[in-house]
Structure formats: C-alpha cells, structure tokens
Amino acid sequence: MSKDYLAVQASYGRCTRQKGFITRFYELLLDRDERIRKMFSTTDWSQQNRALRRGISIALTYAGGSDIVERSMNEMADVHSRKGRAPVDPELYRHWRESLLQAVEEFDPRLTSELRQDWADALRKTTDYFTAKY
C-alpha cells in the first residue's frame, strides 16, 4: 500500500475510534438527496453500520493498490449495480464521497489539506470502480 493511503487508513482509524463518526456520515448522506433517503427507508442500521465500516476499509485497501480485496470489491460493486439487491445510480456516488469527506473533516483532528486530497483520491478510485461495474 502506498504511503499516502497508509495515512488515509490511519485517519480512518482516528475517525472510527470516536463515537458518532458513522452516524454523522449517514446524517450528512441522507440529507444530501431525497433519493438516498428513500434507499435507506427500511434499513437495519446496526447491520448497515457494520457493512459501511468494512466497506470503507476495503475501499481504502483497494485504493492503495492491494489486490487482496479484489473479490470483496467485486461483491460490493455487484450489490450496487443496476441488477444488484441495492442498486445505486452512479450519479449519487458524489454524495457518498462528499458526505464521508465532511465526516472525516469533523472527526479527524489531524486532517490536513494534503490528507483530505488523499482521501478524496481514494474514494474516487472506489466509486469509479463501482460506476464501471454498474
């Protein structure tokens, strides 16, 4: 994994050690677009929170260049593809990225502009992958 993404992984660790990070992310996300709110209308939040934590870890590992998570990335992309059980219009991924970046800004006291850019690059790699598989 590249040095940049090791710093992103460390930042993610700082965020998740603080109570409320995942909850705040979802508050931000659900407020961004009514279509997103509807997608989560019957969500089991305990299960969803675990899935998100795992998904972000996989996304950051993938962005860092590791193929160890290739199978997991394919599975997540399939779930969110047009034929998957939870399809996500690629247009909505920017909301996911922007909400996650805002939550990181609020929860990582050591975030710098360079680290924020590394986060943005990592998240874009993941959403570009999902979009290509849509």
Phi, psi and omega in degrees: 000139182291157181303318180303317184280339171295322177293323177294316178300318179295320177298316178300319177299318178297320180295313185287342176285346179264133179297135174099356183299308183294318178301316180296318177305312182292326174302312180297314183297312184294334179278352186278330185200130181301328178299325179291315178304317179296324180298331184256014187297333180242028187285138167275102189293329178296313178294318181297319180297318177296317180298319179295314179305312179296316182298320179294318178300315178297316181300317181290324177294317177299313181299329179284357175099008181275130177270003179297337182256012183302315179299315179296320177298317178298318179297314179296319179297321178296317179301322185263005178283170182301335180259002182278175182283345178221068184296142179233120175300126181308332178301334183277347183297331178298326178294320178298311180298311184295322178292318180293318178298320179294318178297319177298317178302322182283334189248346179254103182293346181257012180292131175247171178295325178293317179294322177299319178296321177298319175301310182302317179297317180297315181293323179295322178301319180291311183291330174296321178297313180297320180296318179296330181271355184300000000 
